[in-house]
Amino acid sequence: MSKLDQLMKEIERFSDKAFGNPTQRNELGPLYKLKSELNELIAKTDDTHEWADCMLLLLDAARRKGFTPEQLFGFCLEKLEINKKRTWVKTGDQYSHEK
């Protein structure tokens, strides 16, 4: 079993016990919490626990939606290929793609 699979099992055990299983609580709960955690991460980018909070919430939301880690990685690879084909424009500290 990979470390990612082990992590997902631990997330499942903790999250289902603390917040209810996916039929009791869907992916929106962890996604709304992720929004607030992202603000904390932006404010404290050196805090490794803030990075972990965001990752844990994203993985839990994806699991509750029914996605596996392998599927998530596949989605990332697909999206990366799309992003590579775009033209990116810098605006201040951010980048956006031309439409």
PDB file as gemmi writes it, atoms N, CA and C in Angstrom:
CRYST1    1.000    1.000    1.000  90.00  90.00  90.00 P 1                      
ATOM      1  N   MET A   1       0.847  -1.175   0.000  1.00  0.00           N  
ATOM      2  CA  MET A   1       0.000   0.000   0.000  1.00  0.00           C  
ATOM      3  C   MET A   1       0.898   1.245   0.000  1.00  0.00           C  
ATOM      4  N   SER A   2       0.608   2.184  -0.873  1.00  0.00           N  
ATOM      5  CA  SER A   2       1.416   3.397  -0.975  1.00  0.00           C  
ATOM      6  C   SER A   2       1.150   4.323   0.214  1.00  0.00           C  
ATOM      7  N   LYS A   3       2.046   5.272   0.417  1.00  0.00           N  
ATOM      8  CA  LYS A   3       1.856   6.250   1.492  1.00  0.00           C  
ATOM      9  C   LYS A   3       0.597   7.075   1.258  1.00  0.00           C  
ATOM     10  N   LEU A   4       0.308   7.377  -0.002  1.00  0.00           N  
ATOM     11  CA  LEU A   4      -0.908   8.136  -0.306  1.00  0.00           C  
ATOM     12  C   LEU A   4      -2.152   7.313   0.032  1.00  0.00           C  
ATOM     13  N   ASP A   5      -2.148   6.035  -0.306  1.00  0.00           N  
ATOM     14  CA  ASP A   5      -3.277   5.169   0.048  1.00  0.00           C  
ATOM     15  C   ASP A   5      -3.439   5.076   1.564  1.00  0.00           C  
ATOM     16  N   GLN A   6      -2.324   4.983   2.282  1.00  0.00           N  
ATOM     17  CA  GLN A   6      -2.381   4.946   3.746  1.00  0.00           C  
ATOM     18  C   GLN A   6      -2.973   6.244   4.290  1.00  0.00           C  
ATOM     19  N   LEU A   7      -2.525   7.370   3.738  1.00  0.00           N  
ATOM     20  CA  LEU A   7      -3.061   8.659   4.166  1.00  0.00           C  
ATOM     21  C   LEU A   7      -4.555   8.736   3.911  1.00  0.00           C  
ATOM     22  N   MET A   8      -4.996   8.290   2.755  1.00  0.00           N  
ATOM     23  CA  MET A   8      -6.424   8.338   2.434  1.00  0.00           C  
ATOM     24  C   MET A   8      -7.239   7.493   3.409  1.00  0.00           C  
ATOM     25  N   LYS A   9      -6.720   6.342   3.787  1.00  0.00           N  
ATOM     26  CA  LYS A   9      -7.423   5.498   4.764  1.00  0.00           C  
ATOM     27  C   LYS A   9      -7.512   6.197   6.114  1.00  0.00           C  
ATOM     28  N   GLU A  10      -6.428   6.859   6.530  1.00  0.00           N  
ATOM     29  CA  GLU A  10      -6.440   7.592   7.799  1.00  0.00           C  
ATOM     30  C   GLU A  10      -7.412   8.764   7.740  1.00  0.00           C  
ATOM     31  N   ILE A  11      -7.423   9.486   6.621  1.00  0.00           N  
ATOM     32  CA  ILE A  11      -8.371  10.589   6.443  1.00  0.00           C  
ATOM     33  C   ILE A  11      -9.794  10.057   6.539  1.00  0.00           C  
ATOM     34  N   GLU A  12     -10.065   8.943   5.869  1.00  0.00           N  
ATOM     35  CA  GLU A  12     -11.405   8.358   5.883  1.00  0.00           C  
ATOM     36  C   GLU A  12     -11.830   7.990   7.297  1.00  0.00           C  
ATOM     37  N   ARG A  13     -10.956   7.305   8.036  1.00  0.00           N  
ATOM     38  CA  ARG A  13     -11.303   6.903   9.405  1.00  0.00           C  
ATOM     39  C   ARG A  13     -11.590   8.118  10.282  1.00  0.00           C  
ATOM     40  N   PHE A  14     -10.706   9.098  10.231  1.00  0.00           N  
ATOM     41  CA  PHE A  14     -10.888  10.292  11.061  1.00  0.00           C  
ATOM     42  C   PHE A  14     -12.126  11.078  10.642  1.00  0.00           C  
ATOM     43  N   SER A  15     -12.225  11.392   9.362  1.00  0.00           N  
ATOM     44  CA  SER A  15     -13.274  12.283   8.876  1.00  0.00           C  
ATOM     45  C   SER A  15     -14.665  11.671   9.033  1.00  0.00           C  
ATOM     46  N   ASP A  16     -14.791  10.392   8.713  1.00  0.00           N  
ATOM     47  CA  ASP A  16     -16.101   9.757   8.845  1.00  0.00           C  
ATOM     48  C   ASP A  16     -16.545   9.709  10.308  1.00  0.00           C  
ATOM     49  N   LYS A  17     -15.599   9.453  11.206  1.00  0.00           N  
ATOM     50  CA  LYS A  17     -15.944   9.412  12.631  1.00  0.00           C  
ATOM     51  C   LYS A  17     -16.289  10.812  13.142  1.00  0.00           C  
ATOM     52  N   ALA A  18     -15.506  11.804  12.757  1.00  0.00           N  
ATOM     53  CA  ALA A  18     -15.694  13.163  13.272  1.00  0.00           C  
ATOM     54  C   ALA A  18     -16.862  13.889  12.621  1.00  0.00           C  
ATOM     55  N   PHE A  19     -17.079  13.668  11.319  1.00  0.00           N  
ATOM     56  CA  PHE A  19     -18.030  14.495  10.572  1.00  0.00           C  
ATOM     57  C   PHE A  19     -19.144  13.721   9.878  1.00  0.00           C  
ATOM     58  N   GLY A  20     -19.095  12.410   9.937  1.00  0.00           N  
ATOM     59  CA  GLY A  20     -20.090  11.598   9.248  1.00  0.00           C  
ATOM     60  C   GLY A  20     -19.556  11.058   7.939  1.00  0.00           C  
ATOM     61  N   ASN A  21     -20.136   9.953   7.506  1.00  0.00           N  
ATOM     62  CA  ASN A  21     -19.673   9.331   6.263  1.00  0.00           C  
ATOM     63  C   ASN A  21     -20.176  10.128   5.058  1.00  0.00           C  
ATOM     64  N   PRO A  22     -19.712   9.778   3.848  1.00  0.00           N  
ATOM     65  CA  PRO A  22     -20.098  10.559   2.664  1.00  0.00           C  
ATOM     66  C   PRO A  22     -21.601  10.636   2.394  1.00  0.00           C  
ATOM     67  N   THR A  23     -22.393   9.682   2.881  1.00  0.00           N  
ATOM     68  CA  THR A  23     -23.842   9.802   2.688  1.00  0.00           C  
ATOM     69  C   THR A  23     -24.450  10.793   3.685  1.00  0.00           C  
ATOM     70  N   GLN A  24     -23.738  11.041   4.791  1.00  0.00           N  
ATOM     71  CA  GLN A  24     -24.203  11.991   5.802  1.00  0.00           C  
ATOM     72  C   GLN A  24     -23.673  13.399   5.561  1.00  0.00           C  
ATOM     73  N   ARG A  25     -22.524  13.489   4.953  1.00  0.00           N  
ATOM     74  CA  ARG A  25     -21.884  14.792   4.688  1.00  0.00           C  
ATOM     75  C   ARG A  25     -21.157  14.682   3.362  1.00  0.00           C  
ATOM     76  N   ASN A  26     -21.545  15.489   2.415  1.00  0.00           N  
ATOM     77  CA  ASN A  26     -20.932  15.394   1.091  1.00  0.00           C  
ATOM     78  C   ASN A  26     -19.634  16.194   1.024  1.00  0.00           C  
ATOM     79  N   GLU A  27     -19.140  16.396  -0.173  1.00  0.00           N  
ATOM     80  CA  GLU A  27     -17.861  17.065  -0.387  1.00  0.00           C  
ATOM     81  C   GLU A  27     -17.887  18.565  -0.080  1.00  0.00           C  
ATOM     82  N   LEU A  28     -19.064  19.164   0.020  1.00  0.00           N  
ATOM     83  CA  LEU A  28     -19.136  20.607   0.201  1.00  0.00           C  
ATOM     84  C   LEU A  28     -18.618  21.068   1.562  1.00  0.00           C  
ATOM     85  N   GLY A  29     -18.836  20.285   2.603  1.00  0.00           N  
ATOM     86  CA  GLY A  29     -18.337  20.662   3.932  1.00  0.00           C  
ATOM     87  C   GLY A  29     -16.841  20.905   3.935  1.00  0.00           C  
ATOM     88  N   PRO A  30     -16.044  19.919   3.507  1.00  0.00           N  
ATOM     89  CA  PRO A  30     -14.603  20.157   3.492  1.00  0.00           C  
ATOM     90  C   PRO A  30     -14.180  21.230   2.479  1.00  0.00           C  
ATOM     91  N   LEU A  31     -14.924  21.393   1.399  1.00  0.00           N  
ATOM     92  CA  LEU A  31     -14.565  22.429   0.425  1.00  0.00           C  
ATOM     93  C   LEU A  31     -14.796  23.828   0.990  1.00  0.00           C  
ATOM     94  N   TYR A  32     -15.892  24.030   1.721  1.00  0.00           N  
ATOM     95  CA  TYR A  32     -16.117  25.336   2.355  1.00  0.00           C  
ATOM     96  C   TYR A  32     -15.038  25.625   3.405  1.00  0.00           C  
ATOM     97  N   LYS A  33     -14.666  24.600   4.163  1.00  0.00           N  
ATOM     98  CA  LYS A  33     -13.594  24.777   5.146  1.00  0.00           C  
ATOM     99  C   LYS A  33     -12.271  25.070   4.438  1.00  0.00           C  
ATOM    100  N   LEU A  34     -12.048  24.454   3.284  1.00  0.00           N  
ATOM    101  CA  LEU A  34     -10.832  24.696   2.506  1.00  0.00           C  
ATOM    102  C   LEU A  34     -10.718  26.168   2.108  1.00  0.00           C  
ATOM    103  N   LYS A  35     -11.841  26.796   1.777  1.00  0.00           N  
ATOM    104  CA  LYS A  35     -11.812  28.218   1.423  1.00  0.00           C  
ATOM    105  C   LYS A  35     -11.205  29.045   2.550  1.00  0.00           C  
ATOM    106  N   SER A  36     -11.610  28.794   3.770  1.00  0.00           N  
ATOM    107  CA  SER A  36     -11.074  29.566   4.893  1.00  0.00           C  
ATOM    108  C   SER A  36      -9.617  29.190   5.174  1.00  0.00           C  
ATOM    109  N   GLU A  37      -9.290  27.923   5.032  1.00  0.00           N  
ATOM    110  CA  GLU A  37      -7.908  27.488   5.260  1.00  0.00           C  
ATOM    111  C   GLU A  37      -6.957  28.081   4.221  1.00  0.00           C  
ATOM    112  N   LEU A  38      -7.437  28.285   2.989  1.00  0.00           N  
ATOM    113  CA  LEU A  38      -6.591  28.902   1.965  1.00  0.00           C  
ATOM    114  C   LEU A  38      -6.208  30.321   2.362  1.00  0.00           C  
ATOM    115  N   ASN A  39      -7.123  31.053   2.962  1.00  0.00           N  
ATOM    116  CA  ASN A  39      -6.794  32.398   3.438  1.00  0.00           C  
ATOM    117  C   ASN A  39      -5.725  32.346   4.520  1.00  0.00           C  
ATOM    118  N   GLU A  40      -5.803  31.356   5.394  1.00  0.00           N  
ATOM    119  CA  GLU A  40      -4.782  31.197   6.428  1.00  0.00           C  
ATOM    120  C   GLU A  40      -3.440  30.843   5.797  1.00  0.00           C  
ATOM    121  N   LEU A  41      -3.456  29.986   4.791  1.00  0.00           N  
ATOM    122  CA  LEU A  41      -2.222  29.610   4.107  1.00  0.00           C  
ATOM    123  C   LEU A  41      -1.600  30.809   3.395  1.00  0.00           C  
ATOM    124  N   ILE A  42      -2.421  31.617   2.746  1.00  0.00           N  
ATOM    125  CA  ILE A  42      -1.913  32.813   2.063  1.00  0.00           C  
ATOM    126  C   ILE A  42      -1.234  33.747   3.071  1.00  0.00           C  
ATOM    127  N   ALA A  43      -1.808  33.843   4.254  1.00  0.00           N  
ATOM    128  CA  ALA A  43      -1.240  34.712   5.290  1.00  0.00           C  
ATOM    129  C   ALA A  43       0.022  34.130   5.921  1.00  0.00           C  
ATOM    130  N   LYS A  44       0.140  32.797   5.902  1.00  0.00           N  
ATOM    131  CA  LYS A  44       1.274  32.147   6.583  1.00  0.00           C  
ATOM    132  C   LYS A  44       1.850  31.026   5.702  1.00  0.00           C  
ATOM    133  N   THR A  45       2.481  31.402   4.602  1.00  0.00           N  
ATOM    134  CA  THR A  45       2.964  30.383   3.653  1.00  0.00           C  
ATOM    135  C   THR A  45       4.131  29.554   4.187  1.00  0.00           C  
ATOM    136  N   ASP A  46       4.754  29.977   5.286  1.00  0.00           N  
ATOM    137  CA  ASP A  46       5.826  29.184   5.883  1.00  0.00           C  
ATOM    138  C   ASP A  46       5.309  28.140   6.868  1.00  0.00           C  
ATOM    139  N   ASP A  47       4.026  28.182   7.171  1.00  0.00           N  
ATOM    140  CA  ASP A  47       3.439  27.267   8.155  1.00  0.00           C  
ATOM    141  C   ASP A  47       3.058  25.955   7.467  1.00  0.00           C  
ATOM    142  N   THR A  48       3.825  24.925   7.725  1.00  0.00           N  
ATOM    143  CA  THR A  48       3.592  23.628   7.067  1.00  0.00           C  
ATOM    144  C   THR A  48       2.246  23.027   7.445  1.00  0.00           C  
ATOM    145  N   HIS A  49       1.745  23.361   8.624  1.00  0.00           N  
ATOM    146  CA  HIS A  49       0.439  22.829   9.028  1.00  0.00           C  
ATOM    147  C   HIS A  49      -0.695  23.425   8.195  1.00  0.00           C  
ATOM    148  N   GLU A  50      -0.529  24.669   7.763  1.00  0.00           N  
ATOM    149  CA  GLU A  50      -1.548  25.265   6.890  1.00  0.00           C  
ATOM    150  C   GLU A  50      -1.552  24.565   5.525  1.00  0.00           C  
ATOM    151  N   TRP A  51      -0.370  24.236   5.017  1.00  0.00           N  
ATOM    152  CA  TRP A  51      -0.294  23.459   3.768  1.00  0.00           C  
ATOM    153  C   TRP A  51      -0.996  22.114   3.957  1.00  0.00           C  
ATOM    154  N   ALA A  52      -0.715  21.470   5.078  1.00  0.00           N  
ATOM    155  CA  ALA A  52      -1.312  20.160   5.359  1.00  0.00           C  
ATOM    156  C   ALA A  52      -2.827  20.257   5.493  1.00  0.00           C  
ATOM    157  N   ASP A  53      -3.324  21.291   6.195  1.00  0.00           N  
ATOM    158  CA  ASP A  53      -4.771  21.467   6.329  1.00  0.00           C  
ATOM    159  C   ASP A  53      -5.442  21.507   4.955  1.00  0.00           C  
ATOM    160  N   CYS A  54      -4.864  22.288   4.059  1.00  0.00           N  
ATOM    161  CA  CYS A  54      -5.461  22.433   2.717  1.00  0.00           C  
ATOM    162  C   CYS A  54      -5.446  21.110   1.965  1.00  0.00           C  
ATOM    163  N   MET A  55      -4.345  20.396   2.036  1.00  0.00           N  
ATOM    164  CA  MET A  55      -4.240  19.120   1.330  1.00  0.00           C  
ATOM    165  C   MET A  55      -5.205  18.090   1.908  1.00  0.00           C  
ATOM    166  N   LEU A  56      -5.284  18.029   3.229  1.00  0.00           N  
ATOM    167  CA  LEU A  56      -6.182  17.073   3.872  1.00  0.00           C  
ATOM    168  C   LEU A  56      -7.637  17.348   3.491  1.00  0.00           C  
ATOM    169  N   LEU A  57      -8.013  18.606   3.501  1.00  0.00           N  
ATOM    170  CA  LEU A  57      -9.393  18.964   3.150  1.00  0.00           C  
ATOM    171  C   LEU A  57      -9.701  18.654   1.686  1.00  0.00           C  
ATOM    172  N   LEU A  58      -8.764  18.943   0.796  1.00  0.00           N  
ATOM    173  CA  LEU A  58      -8.981  18.649  -0.619  1.00  0.00           C  
ATOM    174  C   LEU A  58      -9.107  17.145  -0.846  1.00  0.00           C  
ATOM    175  N   LEU A  59      -8.231  16.375  -0.226  1.00  0.00           N  
ATOM    176  CA  LEU A  59      -8.306  14.918  -0.371  1.00  0.00           C  
ATOM    177  C   LEU A  59      -9.602  14.369   0.215  1.00  0.00           C  
ATOM    178  N   ASP A  60     -10.024  14.892   1.354  1.00  0.00           N  
ATOM    179  CA  ASP A  60     -11.270  14.412   1.957  1.00  0.00           C  
ATOM    180  C   ASP A  60     -12.467  14.761   1.076  1.00  0.00           C  
ATOM    181  N   ALA A  61     -12.488  15.972   0.535  1.00  0.00           N  
ATOM    182  CA  ALA A  61     -13.597  16.368  -0.339  1.00  0.00           C  
ATOM    183  C   ALA A  61     -13.648  15.471  -1.578  1.00  0.00           C  
ATOM    184  N   ALA A  62     -12.506  15.218  -2.168  1.00  0.00           N  
ATOM    185  CA  ALA A  62     -12.454  14.357  -3.356  1.00  0.00           C  
ATOM    186  C   ALA A  62     -12.930  12.944  -3.023  1.00  0.00           C  
ATOM    187  N   ARG A  63     -12.504  12.441  -1.876  1.00  0.00           N  
ATOM    188  CA  ARG A  63     -12.939  11.102  -1.441  1.00  0.00           C  
ATOM    189  C   ARG A  63     -14.438  11.072  -1.245  1.00  0.00           C  
ATOM    190  N   ARG A  64     -14.978  12.106  -0.620  1.00  0.00           N  
ATOM    191  CA  ARG A  64     -16.422  12.164  -0.393  1.00  0.00           C  
ATOM    192  C   ARG A  64     -17.190  12.272  -1.714  1.00  0.00           C  
ATOM    193  N   LYS A  65     -16.569  12.839  -2.729  1.00  0.00           N  
ATOM    194  CA  LYS A  65     -17.180  12.933  -4.058  1.00  0.00           C  
ATOM    195  C   LYS A  65     -17.072  11.610  -4.806  1.00  0.00           C  
ATOM    196  N   GLY A  66     -16.197  10.720  -4.325  1.00  0.00           N  
ATOM    197  CA  GLY A  66     -16.053   9.402  -4.932  1.00  0.00           C  
ATOM    198  C   GLY A  66     -14.811   9.234  -5.792  1.00  0.00           C  
ATOM    199  N   PHE A  67     -13.894  10.211  -5.737  1.00  0.00           N  
ATOM    200  CA  PHE A  67     -12.672  10.132  -6.531  1.00  0.00           C  
ATOM    201  C   PHE A  67     -11.558   9.446  -5.749  1.00  0.00           C  
ATOM    202  N   THR A  68     -10.752   8.678  -6.453  1.00  0.00           N  
ATOM    203  CA  THR A  68      -9.576   8.040  -5.861  1.00  0.00           C  
ATOM    204  C   THR A  68      -8.369   8.959  -6.066  1.00  0.00           C  
ATOM    205  N   PRO A  69      -7.292   8.740  -5.297  1.00  0.00           N  
ATOM    206  CA  PRO A  69      -6.076   9.527  -5.530  1.00  0.00           C  
ATOM    207  C   PRO A  69      -5.562   9.384  -6.966  1.00  0.00           C  
ATOM    208  N   GLU A  70      -5.660   8.186  -7.509  1.00  0.00           N  
ATOM    209  CA  GLU A  70      -5.203   7.960  -8.881  1.00  0.00           C  
ATOM    210  C   GLU A  70      -6.007   8.799  -9.869  1.00  0.00           C  
ATOM    211  N   GLN A  71      -7.311   8.887  -9.646  1.00  0.00           N  
ATOM    212  CA  GLN A  71      -8.141   9.724 -10.515  1.00  0.00           C  
ATOM    213  C   GLN A  71      -7.746  11.193 -10.383  1.00  0.00           C  
ATOM    214  N   LEU A  72      -7.501  11.640  -9.159  1.00  0.00           N  
ATOM    215  CA  LEU A  72      -7.087  13.025  -8.956  1.00  0.00           C  
ATOM    216  C   LEU A  72      -5.804  13.339  -9.706  1.00  0.00           C  
ATOM    217  N   PHE A  73      -4.832  12.432  -9.622  1.00  0.00           N  
ATOM    218  CA  PHE A  73      -3.587  12.638 -10.353  1.00  0.00           C  
ATOM    219  C   PHE A  73      -3.844  12.668 -11.855  1.00  0.00           C  
ATOM    220  N   GLY A  74      -4.740  11.832 -12.329  1.00  0.00           N  
ATOM    221  CA  GLY A  74      -5.107  11.846 -13.747  1.00  0.00           C  
ATOM    222  C   GLY A  74      -5.725  13.173 -14.146  1.00  0.00           C  
ATOM    223  N   PHE A  75      -6.618  13.694 -13.299  1.00  0.00           N  
ATOM    224  CA  PHE A  75      -7.227  14.996 -13.572  1.00  0.00           C  
ATOM    225  C   PHE A  75      -6.144  16.082 -13.638  1.00  0.00           C  
ATOM    226  N   CYS A  76      -5.170  16.001 -12.722  1.00  0.00           N  
ATOM    227  CA  CYS A  76      -4.089  16.985 -12.694  1.00  0.00           C  
ATOM    228  C   CYS A  76      -3.256  16.920 -13.971  1.00  0.00           C  
ATOM    229  N   LEU A  77      -2.947  15.723 -14.411  1.00  0.00           N  
ATOM    230  CA  LEU A  77      -2.161  15.580 -15.644  1.00  0.00           C  
ATOM    231  C   LEU A  77      -2.922  16.126 -16.847  1.00  0.00           C  
ATOM    232  N   GLU A  78      -4.220  15.841 -16.912  1.00  0.00           N  
ATOM    233  CA  GLU A  78      -5.046  16.374 -18.008  1.00  0.00           C  
ATOM    234  C   GLU A  78      -5.064  17.897 -17.978  1.00  0.00           C  
ATOM    235  N   LYS A  79      -5.280  18.473 -16.800  1.00  0.00           N  
ATOM    236  CA  LYS A  79      -5.368  19.925 -16.669  1.00  0.00           C  
ATOM    237  C   LYS A  79      -4.021  20.586 -16.945  1.00  0.00           C  
ATOM    238  N   LEU A  80      -2.932  19.949 -16.542  1.00  0.00           N  
ATOM    239  CA  LEU A  80      -1.605  20.486 -16.816  1.00  0.00           C  
ATOM    240  C   LEU A  80      -1.367  20.615 -18.317  1.00  0.00           C  
ATOM    241  N   GLU A  81      -1.806  19.614 -19.070  1.00  0.00           N  
ATOM    242  CA  GLU A  81      -1.651  19.679 -20.526  1.00  0.00           C  
ATOM    243  C   GLU A  81      -2.462  20.833 -21.118  1.00  0.00           C  
ATOM    244  N   ILE A  82      -3.647  21.063 -20.594  1.00  0.00           N  
ATOM    245  CA  ILE A  82      -4.459  22.201 -21.042  1.00  0.00           C  
ATOM    246  C   ILE A  82      -3.736  23.512 -20.717  1.00  0.00           C  
ATOM    247  N   ASN A  83      -3.220  23.619 -19.489  1.00  0.00           N  
ATOM    248  CA  ASN A  83      -2.544  24.842 -19.056  1.00  0.00           C  
ATOM    249  C   ASN A  83      -1.280  25.122 -19.870  1.00  0.00           C  
ATOM    250  N   LYS A  84      -0.580  24.077 -20.271  1.00  0.00           N  
ATOM    251  CA  LYS A  84       0.636  24.251 -21.064  1.00  0.00           C  
ATOM    252  C   LYS A  84       0.348  24.904 -22.410  1.00  0.00           C  
ATOM    253  N   LYS A  85      -0.840  24.708 -22.914  1.00  0.00           N  
ATOM    254  CA  LYS A  85      -1.202  25.240 -24.233  1.00  0.00           C  
ATOM    255  C   LYS A  85      -1.725  26.667 -24.165  1.00  0.00           C  
ATOM    256  N   ARG A  86      -1.927  27.201 -22.976  1.00  0.00           N  
ATOM    257  CA  ARG A  86      -2.480  28.542 -22.813  1.00  0.00           C  
ATOM    258  C   ARG A  86      -1.374  29.590 -22.787  1.00  0.00           C  
ATOM    259  N   THR A  87      -1.760  30.805 -23.095  1.00  0.00           N  
ATOM    260  CA  THR A  87      -0.869  31.950 -22.949  1.00  0.00           C  
ATOM    261  C   THR A  87      -1.184  32.616 -21.621  1.00  0.00           C  
ATOM    262  N   TRP A  88      -0.155  32.822 -20.806  1.00  0.00           N  
ATOM    263  CA  TRP A  88      -0.343  33.341 -19.453  1.00  0.00           C  
ATOM    264  C   TRP A  88       0.138  34.784 -19.374  1.00  0.00           C  
ATOM    265  N   VAL A  89      -0.637  35.621 -18.722  1.00  0.00           N  
ATOM    266  CA  VAL A  89      -0.358  37.045 -18.592  1.00  0.00           C  
ATOM    267  C   VAL A  89      -0.242  37.390 -17.112  1.00  0.00           C  
ATOM    268  N   LYS A  90       0.841  38.114 -16.766  1.00  0.00           N  
ATOM    269  CA  LYS A  90       1.052  38.504 -15.375  1.00  0.00           C  
ATOM    270  C   LYS A  90       0.336  39.820 -15.081  1.00  0.00           C  
ATOM    271  N   THR A  91      -0.399  39.811 -13.960  1.00  0.00           N  
ATOM    272  CA  THR A  91      -1.078  41.009 -13.470  1.00  0.00           C  
ATOM    273  C   THR A  91      -0.751  41.119 -11.990  1.00  0.00           C  
ATOM    274  N   GLY A  92       0.171  42.014 -11.647  1.00  0.00           N  
ATOM    275  CA  GLY A  92       0.591  42.119 -10.247  1.00  0.00           C  
ATOM    276  C   GLY A  92       1.296  40.847  -9.806  1.00  0.00           C  
ATOM    277  N   ASP A  93       0.813  40.254  -8.730  1.00  0.00           N  
ATOM    278  CA  ASP A  93       1.395  39.013  -8.202  1.00  0.00           C  
ATOM    279  C   ASP A  93       0.747  37.772  -8.787  1.00  0.00           C  
ATOM    280  N   GLN A  94      -0.207  37.945  -9.681  1.00  0.00           N  
ATOM    281  CA  GLN A  94      -0.961  36.801 -10.196  1.00  0.00           C  
ATOM    282  C   GLN A  94      -0.799  36.672 -11.697  1.00  0.00           C  
ATOM    283  N   TYR A  95      -1.136  35.506 -12.186  1.00  0.00           N  
ATOM    284  CA  TYR A  95      -1.174  35.221 -13.603  1.00  0.00           C  
ATOM    285  C   TYR A  95      -2.575  34.771 -13.976  1.00  0.00           C  
ATOM    286  N   SER A  96      -2.981  35.093 -15.172  1.00  0.00           N  
ATOM    287  CA  SER A  96      -4.242  34.575 -15.700  1.00  0.00           C  
ATOM    288  C   SER A  96      -3.992  34.211 -17.150  1.00  0.00           C  
ATOM    289  N   HIS A  97      -4.845  33.381 -17.677  1.00  0.00           N  
ATOM    290  CA  HIS A  97      -4.666  32.983 -19.072  1.00  0.00           C  
ATOM    291  C   HIS A  97      -5.560  33.818 -19.970  1.00  0.00           C  
ATOM    292  N   GLU A  98      -5.072  34.007 -21.174  1.00  0.00           N  
ATOM    293  CA  GLU A  98      -5.865  34.731 -22.155  1.00  0.00           C  
ATOM    294  C   GLU A  98      -6.976  33.825 -22.631  1.00  0.00           C  
ATOM    295  N   LYS A  99      -8.119  34.403 -22.882  1.00  0.00           N  
ATOM    296  CA  LYS A  99      -9.270  33.604 -23.330  1.00  0.00           C  
ATOM    297  C   LYS A  99      -9.439  33.706 -24.814  1.00  0.00           C  
TER     298      LYS A  99                                                      
END                                                                             
